Amino acid sequence: MDEPVEQQHEVDELEQTTRERDEYLDALQRLKAEFENYKKRVSRDQAEFVTLASERLVKQLLPVLDDLERALEAAADHEEAKLEEGVRLVHRSLADALAREGLVEVETDGAFDPHTQEALLAQPSEADEGAVIQVLQKGYKLGDRVLRPARVVVSSGSVSPQEP
């Protein structure tokens, strides 16, 4: 008589284990669907953020485009003074727009800094060895990141007299 009770107990355990398995599977499937929705939402939010950032920058650069058009019109009329003034206006507008976005020129006064500068040449000079003596191309940082290192000429020390 113990066999039917034991079999019934095994059947009950099997049913309970099956129910638990189904509950876990259901919870896992819901979690998977929620995670997929989360990934899609984050992807959409990132795309929207990039679009808004680009839109803001483009809006700031539109006046620069207008200034360039005016400079080109002055060039077509062969008005050199107006052309130079127009180019200066464009340069100032562009520099101001980029500065508002956080662009900063890399400092080149003093000693060479390999983190923000790129030495293209080393020349003898009166300046101390390792000092920046000429900037060939300005460098720029955006926040803490170097976008483009400054390209510089570095002093290799004082000029030593050549012996014959």
C-alpha positions as CSV (number, residue, x, y, z in Angstrom):
1,M,0.0,0.0,0.0
2,D,2.9,2.3,0.3
3,E,3.6,2.3,-3.4
4,P,0.6,4.4,-4.4
5,V,1.3,6.9,-1.7
6,E,5.0,7.1,-2.8
7,Q,4.0,7.3,-6.4
8,Q,1.5,10.1,-5.6
9,H,4.3,11.9,-3.7
10,E,6.6,11.6,-6.7
11,V,3.9,12.9,-9.0
12,D,3.2,15.8,-6.7
13,E,7.0,16.7,-6.5
14,L,7.2,16.4,-10.3
15,E,4.2,18.7,-10.7
16,Q,5.6,21.2,-8.3
17,T,9.0,21.1,-10.0
18,T,7.3,21.6,-13.4
19,R,5.3,24.6,-12.1
20,E,8.5,26.2,-10.6
21,R,10.3,25.6,-13.9
22,D,7.4,27.2,-15.8
23,E,7.4,30.2,-13.4
24,Y,11.2,30.6,-13.8
25,L,10.9,30.4,-17.6
26,D,8.1,32.9,-17.6
27,A,10.1,35.3,-15.4
28,L,13.2,34.8,-17.6
29,Q,11.3,35.5,-20.8
30,R,9.8,38.7,-19.3
31,L,13.2,39.8,-18.2
32,K,14.6,39.1,-21.6
33,A,11.8,41.2,-23.3
34,E,12.3,44.0,-20.8
35,F,16.1,44.0,-21.5
36,E,15.5,44.1,-25.3
37,N,13.1,47.1,-24.8
38,Y,15.7,48.8,-22.6
39,K,18.4,48.3,-25.3
40,K,16.1,49.8,-28.0
41,R,15.2,52.7,-25.8
42,V,18.9,53.4,-24.9
43,S,19.8,53.2,-28.6
44,R,17.0,55.6,-29.5
45,D,18.1,58.0,-26.7
46,Q,21.7,58.0,-27.9
47,A,20.7,58.7,-31.5
48,E,18.5,61.6,-30.3
49,F,21.3,62.9,-28.2
50,V,23.8,62.8,-31.1
51,T,21.2,64.6,-33.3
52,L,20.6,67.3,-30.8
53,A,24.3,67.9,-30.2
54,S,24.9,68.1,-34.0
55,E,22.0,70.4,-34.4
56,R,23.3,72.8,-31.7
57,L,26.8,72.9,-33.3
58,V,25.3,73.4,-36.8
59,K,23.1,76.3,-35.5
60,Q,26.2,78.0,-34.1
61,L,28.1,77.5,-37.3
62,L,25.4,79.0,-39.6
63,P,26.5,82.6,-38.9
64,V,30.1,81.5,-39.9
65,L,28.7,80.3,-43.2
66,D,26.9,83.6,-43.7
67,D,30.2,85.5,-43.0
68,L,32.0,83.3,-45.5
69,E,29.4,84.1,-48.1
70,R,29.8,87.8,-47.5
71,A,33.6,87.4,-47.7
72,L,33.2,85.6,-51.1
73,E,31.0,88.4,-52.3
74,A,33.6,91.0,-51.4
75,A,36.3,88.9,-53.1
76,A,34.1,88.9,-56.3
77,D,33.9,92.7,-56.1
78,H,37.8,92.9,-55.7
79,E,37.5,94.8,-52.5
80,E,40.6,93.6,-50.7
81,A,40.1,95.5,-47.5
82,K,36.5,94.1,-47.2
83,L,37.8,90.7,-48.0
84,E,40.4,90.8,-45.3
85,E,37.8,92.1,-42.9
86,G,35.4,89.4,-43.9
87,V,38.0,86.6,-43.4
88,R,38.8,88.0,-40.0
89,L,35.1,88.1,-39.1
90,V,34.7,84.5,-40.2
91,H,37.8,83.4,-38.2
92,R,36.5,85.2,-35.1
93,S,33.0,83.7,-35.5
94,L,34.3,80.2,-36.0
95,A,36.7,80.5,-33.1
96,D,33.9,81.8,-30.8
97,A,31.5,79.1,-31.8
98,L,34.1,76.4,-31.1
99,A,35.1,78.0,-27.8
100,R,31.5,77.9,-26.7
101,E,31.6,74.1,-27.4
102,G,34.6,73.9,-25.1
103,L,37.5,74.0,-27.6
104,V,40.7,75.3,-26.0
105,E,44.0,76.0,-27.7
106,V,46.9,73.8,-26.4
107,E,49.4,75.9,-24.4
108,T,52.8,76.0,-26.2
109,D,54.7,78.5,-24.0
110,G,57.7,77.0,-22.1
111,A,58.9,73.4,-22.1
112,F,57.8,70.7,-24.6
113,D,54.9,68.6,-23.3
114,P,54.7,65.2,-25.1
115,H,51.1,64.8,-23.9
116,T,49.8,67.8,-25.8
117,Q,52.5,68.6,-28.4
118,E,54.2,66.8,-31.2
119,A,57.9,67.8,-31.9
120,L,58.5,67.8,-35.6
121,L,62.1,69.3,-35.4
122,A,64.8,69.9,-32.8
123,Q,67.0,72.9,-33.7
124,P,69.9,74.6,-31.8
125,S,68.9,77.9,-30.4
126,E,69.5,80.3,-27.5
127,A,66.5,78.9,-25.7
128,D,66.9,76.1,-23.1
129,E,67.0,72.6,-24.3
130,G,63.5,71.2,-24.7
131,A,61.8,74.6,-24.9
132,V,59.3,75.2,-27.7
133,I,60.8,77.8,-30.0
134,Q,58.2,77.7,-32.9
135,V,54.6,76.6,-33.3
136,L,54.1,75.1,-36.8
137,Q,50.4,74.1,-36.2
138,K,48.2,75.0,-33.2
139,G,46.9,72.1,-31.2
140,Y,43.4,71.9,-29.6
141,K,41.8,70.2,-26.6
142,L,38.1,69.6,-26.0
143,G,37.7,69.2,-22.2
144,D,40.6,67.0,-21.1
145,R,41.0,65.3,-24.4
146,V,43.6,66.4,-26.9
147,L,41.9,66.6,-30.3
148,R,45.0,67.5,-32.2
149,P,48.5,68.0,-30.6
150,A,50.4,71.2,-31.3
151,R,53.1,70.7,-33.9
152,V,56.2,72.4,-32.7
153,V,59.9,73.0,-33.1
154,V,61.9,72.3,-30.0
155,S,65.3,73.7,-28.9
156,S,68.1,71.2,-28.8
157,G,70.2,73.6,-26.7
158,S,72.6,76.4,-27.3
159,V,74.5,76.6,-30.6
160,S,77.9,75.1,-30.0
161,P,80.9,76.5,-32.0
162,Q,82.1,74.1,-34.7
163,E,85.8,73.3,-34.5
164,P,87.6,73.1,-37.8
